[in-house]
């Protein structure tokens, strides 16, 4: 029997097939370079342009992704149970978090896909945010391929300051960097 990857939870097995195509259609979502994805383990790094970036990327990637998520999202009555059921890693925002880092290492060591949005917050202006110091050193220590998922169009589809969703095209370009 094939060994399951970290993040391969019942929630992922049920929701991904059901929601994949509606999300792709609703958000006019396009993946570029999906054929460049290596076999797990790898780290997937995305820019944080939209509050559901992780869901949109997850609709495109065929592997379960274990996301590191700001701890405040776990106390939300809607997102908290979903994050826990999906196996997300609780991360304190803006500070080094050793327990979260250990869990991230466990995901990679178990052959999984670790998802990070190192900016930490959804952008206010569509520009890339700063990546905390030490991030590159931590990623280098993991010694697995890094895949960058560069999302464009999401910020204009639903800016953080806007009340309503706008129709647009969201593209996620995947680029793999292997040691």
Backbone as CSV, one residue per row, in Angstrom:
resi,resn,N_x,N_y,N_z,CA_x,CA_y,CA_z,C_x,C_y,C_z
1,UNK,0.838,-1.183,0.000,0.000,0.000,0.000,0.884,1.248,0.000
2,UNK,0.520,2.231,-0.799,1.284,3.456,-0.918,1.200,4.257,0.381
3,UNK,2.354,4.743,0.844,2.380,5.528,2.073,1.812,6.918,1.810
4,UNK,0.971,7.386,2.735,0.344,8.698,2.571,1.305,9.813,2.958
5,UNK,1.216,10.908,2.232,2.044,12.075,2.504,1.479,12.864,3.675
6,UNK,2.335,13.620,4.382,1.794,14.539,5.384,0.797,15.480,4.703
7,UNK,-0.270,15.793,5.370,-1.307,16.645,4.791,-2.372,15.872,4.041
8,UNK,-2.134,14.588,3.805,-3.112,13.754,3.103,-4.180,13.326,4.108
9,UNK,-5.008,14.282,4.467,-6.051,14.077,5.470,-7.386,13.839,4.765
10,UNK,-8.339,13.341,5.518,-9.678,13.098,4.984,-10.257,14.378,4.381
11,UNK,-10.042,15.503,5.051,-10.550,16.783,4.552,-10.010,17.064,3.150
12,UNK,-8.709,16.861,2.954,-8.093,17.106,1.648,-8.645,16.139,0.611
13,UNK,-8.802,14.879,0.978,-9.285,13.865,0.032,-10.715,14.139,-0.421
14,UNK,-11.525,14.727,0.447,-12.924,15.006,0.104,-13.062,16.351,-0.603
15,UNK,-12.484,17.404,-0.010,-12.725,18.752,-0.524,-11.987,19.080,-1.816
16,UNK,-10.766,18.591,-1.993,-10.026,18.970,-3.193,-10.742,18.544,-4.472
17,UNK,-11.175,17.286,-4.604,-11.874,16.924,-5.844,-13.198,17.672,-6.029
18,UNK,-13.871,17.971,-4.932,-15.170,18.647,-5.016,-15.002,20.126,-5.362
19,UNK,-13.994,20.786,-4.776,-13.857,22.235,-4.920,-12.870,22.682,-5.998
20,UNK,-12.048,21.773,-6.486,-11.005,22.159,-7.437,-11.570,22.917,-8.644
21,UNK,-12.470,22.303,-9.372,-12.972,22.922,-10.604,-13.831,24.161,-10.343
22,UNK,-14.710,24.173,-9.318,-15.433,25.420,-9.034,-14.501,26.582,-8.677
23,UNK,-13.426,26.315,-7.938,-12.482,27.383,-7.598,-11.746,27.867,-8.837
24,UNK,-11.333,26.940,-9.687,-10.629,27.326,-10.911,-11.534,28.194,-11.783
25,UNK,-12.805,27.821,-11.884,-13.743,28.597,-12.702,-14.100,29.932,-12.042
26,UNK,-14.450,29.909,-10.769,-14.894,31.120,-10.058,-13.823,32.202,-10.041
27,UNK,-12.580,31.797,-9.862,-11.489,32.762,-9.749,-10.685,32.902,-11.036
28,UNK,-11.160,32.276,-12.125,-10.463,32.343,-13.408,-8.976,32.042,-13.181
29,UNK,-8.737,30.895,-12.552,-7.426,30.500,-12.051,-6.655,29.695,-13.095
30,UNK,-5.396,30.078,-13.307,-4.553,29.419,-14.300,-3.200,29.087,-13.687
31,UNK,-2.788,27.830,-13.792,-1.471,27.400,-13.327,-0.503,27.337,-14.493
32,UNK,0.660,27.924,-14.313,1.695,27.933,-15.345,2.913,27.204,-14.781
33,UNK,3.405,26.227,-15.502,4.604,25.514,-15.073,4.354,24.407,-14.074
34,UNK,3.130,23.900,-14.007,2.846,22.805,-13.075,3.691,21.569,-13.372
35,UNK,4.086,21.410,-14.622,4.928,20.274,-14.990,6.318,20.394,-14.373
36,UNK,6.666,21.568,-13.864,7.983,21.775,-13.240,8.029,21.323,-11.785
37,UNK,6.886,20.936,-11.244,6.873,20.527,-9.839,7.647,19.228,-9.668
38,UNK,8.579,19.205,-8.708,9.288,17.951,-8.445,8.405,17.006,-7.642
39,UNK,8.850,15.788,-7.489,8.180,14.856,-6.576,8.464,15.334,-5.152
40,UNK,7.527,15.145,-4.221,7.807,15.499,-2.825,8.979,14.679,-2.291
41,UNK,9.682,15.183,-1.311,9.401,16.391,-0.547,9.924,17.645,-1.254
42,UNK,9.218,18.754,-1.030,9.694,20.063,-1.451,8.973,21.131,-0.642
43,UNK,9.506,22.337,-0.730,8.910,23.484,-0.047,8.276,24.355,-1.110
44,UNK,7.041,24.748,-0.888,6.328,25.613,-1.813,6.199,26.984,-1.150
45,UNK,6.764,27.998,-1.783,6.733,29.354,-1.235,5.888,30.220,-2.154
46,UNK,4.926,30.918,-1.572,4.067,31.792,-2.355,4.050,33.207,-1.820
47,UNK,3.716,34.146,-2.696,3.485,35.514,-2.239,2.054,35.596,-1.724
48,UNK,1.816,36.500,-0.790,0.516,36.547,-0.106,-0.307,37.726,-0.633
49,UNK,-0.976,37.500,-1.767,-1.722,38.561,-2.428,-3.214,38.536,-2.123
50,UNK,-3.714,37.409,-1.623,-5.151,37.230,-1.456,-5.354,36.357,-0.227
51,UNK,-6.440,36.552,0.494,-6.604,35.829,1.755,-6.796,34.324,1.577
52,UNK,-7.136,33.869,0.378,-7.276,32.419,0.156,-6.214,31.887,-0.811
53,UNK,-5.044,32.514,-0.812,-3.947,32.062,-1.678,-3.674,30.571,-1.534
54,UNK,-3.615,30.105,-0.298,-3.284,28.695,-0.056,-4.322,27.768,-0.687
55,UNK,-5.576,28.157,-0.627,-6.648,27.343,-1.213,-6.523,27.335,-2.739
56,UNK,-6.240,28.497,-3.313,-6.111,28.581,-4.768,-4.913,27.770,-5.261
57,UNK,-3.789,27.881,-4.561,-2.614,27.091,-4.938,-2.917,25.602,-4.767
58,UNK,-3.601,25.257,-3.677,-3.965,23.861,-3.429,-4.883,23.282,-4.491
59,UNK,-5.691,24.134,-5.129,-6.560,23.663,-6.209,-5.745,23.269,-7.438
60,UNK,-4.567,23.855,-7.581,-3.735,23.587,-8.755,-2.727,22.460,-8.546
61,UNK,-2.212,22.333,-7.333,-1.153,21.353,-7.034,-1.790,20.022,-6.662
62,UNK,-1.300,18.946,-7.249,-1.924,17.635,-7.030,-1.452,16.928,-5.762
63,UNK,-0.517,17.511,-5.037,-0.053,16.924,-3.779,-0.687,17.663,-2.604
64,UNK,-0.919,16.969,-1.488,-1.393,17.685,-0.301,-0.282,18.590,0.226
65,UNK,-0.643,19.792,0.618,0.315,20.779,1.115,0.013,21.035,2.582
66,UNK,1.043,20.984,3.412,0.900,21.340,4.820,1.358,22.790,4.944
67,UNK,0.412,23.687,5.216,0.702,25.117,5.276,1.049,25.550,6.696
68,UNK,2.019,26.440,6.809,2.287,27.131,8.067,1.376,28.358,8.071
69,UNK,0.558,28.484,9.121,-0.493,29.501,9.155,-0.387,30.295,10.453
70,UNK,-0.608,31.602,10.369,-0.573,32.457,11.559,-1.558,31.943,12.599
71,UNK,-1.112,31.893,13.839,-1.904,31.285,14.915,-3.268,31.947,15.099
72,UNK,-3.397,33.225,14.798,-4.686,33.903,14.940,-5.783,33.296,14.093
73,UNK,-5.424,32.699,12.973,-6.417,32.070,12.097,-7.042,30.826,12.713
74,UNK,-6.354,30.227,13.678,-6.876,29.029,14.330,-7.994,29.362,15.316
75,UNK,-8.076,30.613,15.775,-9.136,30.986,16.715,-10.402,31.463,16.005
76,UNK,-10.344,31.604,14.690,-11.521,31.983,13.915,-12.485,30.796,13.883
77,UNK,-13.782,31.025,14.205,-14.720,29.899,14.257,-14.928,29.187,12.918
78,UNK,-14.679,29.859,11.809,-14.834,29.216,10.501,-13.538,28.538,10.056
79,UNK,-12.448,29.293,10.059,-11.194,28.735,9.536,-10.483,27.811,10.515
80,UNK,-10.630,28.037,11.809,-9.921,27.233,12.808,-10.143,25.735,12.672
81,UNK,-11.399,25.271,12.670,-11.629,23.828,12.533,-11.111,23.261,11.208
82,UNK,-11.211,24.040,10.145,-10.728,23.582,8.837,-9.208,23.449,8.851
83,UNK,-8.531,24.437,9.439,-7.068,24.386,9.516,-6.594,23.202,10.345
84,UNK,-7.255,22.979,11.476,-6.871,21.847,12.329,-7.115,20.519,11.609
85,UNK,-8.282,20.383,10.969,-8.604,19.138,10.257,-7.667,18.911,9.071
86,UNK,-7.185,19.997,8.482,-6.280,19.883,7.340,-4.821,19.685,7.717
87,UNK,-4.527,19.737,9.020,-3.156,19.501,9.472,-2.225,20.686,9.342
88,UNK,-2.776,21.913,9.253,-1.933,23.107,9.143,-1.076,23.277,10.396
89,UNK,0.059,23.921,10.224,0.985,24.182,11.325,0.720,25.579,11.864
90,UNK,0.462,25.661,13.156,0.225,26.946,13.822,1.566,27.655,14.005
91,UNK,1.651,28.896,13.502,2.892,29.679,13.565,2.602,31.039,14.173
92,UNK,3.400,31.419,15.176,3.277,32.769,15.738,3.758,33.763,14.691
93,UNK,2.999,34.832,14.519,3.259,35.785,13.453,4.374,36.763,13.836
94,UNK,5.338,36.911,12.926,6.354,37.935,13.081,7.477,37.639,14.060
95,UNK,7.494,36.465,14.645,8.556,36.109,15.590,9.038,34.690,15.286
96,UNK,10.298,34.400,15.623,10.759,33.018,15.457,9.925,32.082,16.331
97,UNK,9.547,30.960,15.792,8.670,30.021,16.498,9.277,28.627,16.377
98,UNK,10.067,28.253,17.382,10.793,26.987,17.346,9.880,25.765,17.241
99,UNK,8.775,25.674,18.016,7.891,24.505,17.843,7.327,24.393,16.419
100,UNK,6.969,25.527,15.819,6.459,25.495,14.439,7.560,25.058,13.476
101,UNK,8.770,25.537,13.703,9.884,25.156,12.835,10.146,23.655,12.924
102,UNK,10.034,23.098,14.115,10.227,21.649,14.278,9.168,20.868,13.500
103,UNK,7.923,21.354,13.545,6.853,20.682,12.800,7.084,20.786,11.294
104,UNK,7.608,21.928,10.849,7.916,22.090,9.426,8.985,21.091,8.996
105,UNK,9.996,20.927,9.828,11.060,19.962,9.535,10.483,18.546,9.472
106,UNK,9.557,18.226,10.385,8.923,16.898,10.393,8.180,16.628,9.084
107,UNK,7.484,17.646,8.570,6.737,17.488,7.313,7.692,17.123,6.181
108,UNK,8.776,17.878,6.068,9.744,17.636,4.995,10.434,16.284,5.187
109,UNK,10.827,15.979,6.422,11.490,14.693,6.693,10.577,13.501,6.393
110,UNK,9.257,13.707,6.515,8.296,12.634,6.232,7.939,12.560,4.745
111,UNK,8.579,13.412,3.925,8.356,13.348,2.484,7.217,14.210,1.979
112,UNK,6.776,15.184,2.778,5.634,16.005,2.403,6.000,17.300,1.703
113,UNK,4.953,18.054,1.381,5.097,19.373,0.780,4.759,20.398,1.856
114,UNK,5.718,21.266,2.144,5.539,22.323,3.136,5.216,23.613,2.408
115,UNK,4.101,24.255,2.761,3.698,25.505,2.146,3.953,26.682,3.065
116,UNK,4.635,27.702,2.539,4.952,28.905,3.310,4.606,30.152,2.510
117,UNK,4.139,31.156,3.216,3.988,32.494,2.654,4.784,33.398,3.590
118,UNK,6.093,33.520,3.332,6.976,34.157,4.301,6.683,35.627,4.565
119,UNK,5.919,36.286,3.696,5.554,37.676,3.964,4.719,37.778,5.235
120,UNK,3.935,36.741,5.517,3.176,36.683,6.761,1.815,37.335,6.724
121,UNK,1.602,38.308,5.879,0.311,38.998,5.811,-0.069,39.234,4.359
122,UNK,-1.366,39.315,4.126,-1.857,39.661,2.793,-1.455,41.104,2.509
123,UNK,-0.985,41.354,1.301,-0.517,42.681,0.931,-1.654,43.714,0.930
124,UNK,-1.334,44.933,1.322,-2.299,46.042,1.257,-2.253,46.734,-0.095
125,UNK,-1.109,46.675,-0.769,-0.918,47.466,-1.976,-0.521,46.656,-3.213
126,UNK,-0.526,45.339,-3.110,-0.174,44.504,-4.247,1.313,44.259,-4.400
127,UNK,2.132,44.932,-3.612,3.582,44.754,-3.668,4.006,43.601,-2.768
128,UNK,5.147,43.020,-3.075,5.685,41.953,-2.239,6.102,42.535,-0.894
129,UNK,5.824,41.791,0.168,6.236,42.209,1.501,7.639,41.724,1.811
130,UNK,8.126,42.155,2.961,9.462,41.742,3.383,9.432,40.326,3.943
131,UNK,10.479,39.596,3.662,10.631,38.241,4.190,11.473,38.345,5.457
132,UNK,11.016,37.732,6.546,11.750,37.836,7.808,13.182,37.319,7.692
133,UNK,14.102,37.973,8.428,15.482,37.494,8.414,15.555,36.062,8.949
134,UNK,16.445,35.300,8.425,16.612,33.917,8.869,15.820,32.915,8.051
135,UNK,14.878,33.398,7.233,14.052,32.490,6.432,14.913,31.688,5.455
136,UNK,15.818,32.370,4.764,16.673,31.684,3.782,17.545,30.628,4.458
137,UNK,18.073,30.959,5.616,18.924,30.004,6.341,18.119,28.767,6.747
138,UNK,16.891,28.998,7.220,16.030,27.878,7.611,15.711,26.993,6.404
139,UNK,15.350,27.605,5.286,15.016,26.842,4.081,16.222,26.061,3.567
140,UNK,17.395,26.673,3.625,18.612,26.005,3.176,18.906,24.779,4.032
141,UNK,18.605,24.865,5.314,18.842,23.766,6.250,17.990,22.549,5.895
142,UNK,16.819,22.768,5.305,15.912,21.664,4.988,16.410,20.818,3.819
143,UNK,17.243,21.410,2.951,17.930,20.658,1.903,16.990,19.865,0.984
144,UNK,15.910,20.503,0.561,14.989,19.920,-0.418,14.713,20.976,-1.489
145,UNK,14.184,20.571,-2.643,13.862,21.563,-3.670,12.877,22.611,-3.149
146,UNK,13.026,23.811,-3.671,12.116,24.906,-3.337,11.355,25.268,-4.601
147,UNK,10.043,25.348,-4.477,9.187,25.750,-5.588,8.571,27.093,-5.227
148,UNK,8.740,28.059,-6.116,8.132,29.369,-5.915,6.833,29.400,-6.710
149,UNK,5.751,29.760,-6.020,4.445,29.932,-6.663,4.167,31.432,-6.679
150,UNK,4.415,32.060,-7.815,4.245,33.510,-7.926,2.850,33.795,-8.464
151,UNK,2.024,34.349,-7.588,0.638,34.623,-7.939,0.517,36.053,-8.450
152,UNK,-0.153,36.210,-9.578,-0.415,37.551,-10.097,-1.890,37.656,-10.467
153,UNK,-2.429,38.839,-10.281,-3.835,39.092,-10.575,-4.750,38.948,-9.382
154,UNK,-4.318,38.256,-8.349,-5.185,38.019,-7.187,-5.452,39.305,-6.425
155,UNK,-4.433,40.133,-6.290,-4.612,41.369,-5.537,-5.686,42.241,-6.188
156,UNK,-5.684,42.329,-7.506,-6.672,43.163,-8.193,-8.055,42.526,-8.204
157,UNK,-8.111,41.211,-8.058,-9.388,40.515,-8.013,-10.120,40.798,-6.704
158,UNK,-9.376,40.880,-5.611,-9.978,41.207,-4.311,-8.922,41.870,-3.438
159,UNK,-8.708,43.191,-3.651,-7.762,43.883,-2.779,-8.203,43.768,-1.321
160,UNK,-7.258,43.806,-0.436,-7.549,43.655,0.991,-8.535,44.710,1.477
161,UNK,-8.489,45.883,0.894,-9.322,46.988,1.338,-10.697,47.018,0.660
162,UNK,-10.945,46.153,-0.311,-12.205,46.181,-1.066,-13.291,45.364,-0.371
163,UNK,-14.530,45.787,-0.568,-15.669,45.069,0.013,-16.105,43.880,-0.837
164,UNK,-15.885,43.956,-2.143,-16.415,42.934,-3.039,-15.338,42.378,-3.965
165,UNK,-15.573,41.153,-4.367,-14.721,40.461,-5.332,-14.915,41.102,-6.705
166,UNK,-13.854,41.206,-7.473,-13.907,41.702,-8.845,-13.521,40.556,-9.788
167,UNK,-14.079,40.559,-10.977,-13.736,39.527,-11.942,-12.372,39.858,-12.532
168,UNK,-11.540,38.869,-12.667,-10.213,39.047,-13.249,-9.607,37.690,-13.539
169,UNK,-8.366,37.692,-13.864,-7.629,36.458,-14.150,-6.524,36.328,-13.107
170,UNK,-6.465,35.176,-12.461,-5.407,34.903,-11.491,-4.491,33.845,-12.095
171,UNK,-3.219,34.178,-12.163,-2.225,33.238,-12.657,-1.270,32.883,-11.528
172,UNK,-0.934,31.615,-11.448,0.084,31.154,-10.504,1.167,30.484,-11.333
173,UNK,2.354,31.092,-11.318,3.482,30.540,-12.063,4.391,29.794,-11.097
174,UNK,4.659,28.542,-11.412,5.484,27.683,-10.566,6.882,27.576,-11.164
175,UNK,7.876,27.795,-10.315,9.262,27.653,-10.734,10.007,26.878,-9.660
176,UNK,10.695,25.837,-10.063,11.395,24.959,-9.124,12.883,25.273,-9.092
177,UNK,13.420,25.308,-7.875,14.855,25.493,-7.664,15.352,24.289,-6.882
178,UNK,16.213,23.512,-7.501,16.733,22.316,-6.839,18.211,22.510,-6.566
179,UNK,18.643,21.923,-5.440,20.065,22.045,-5.064,20.959,21.341,-6.053
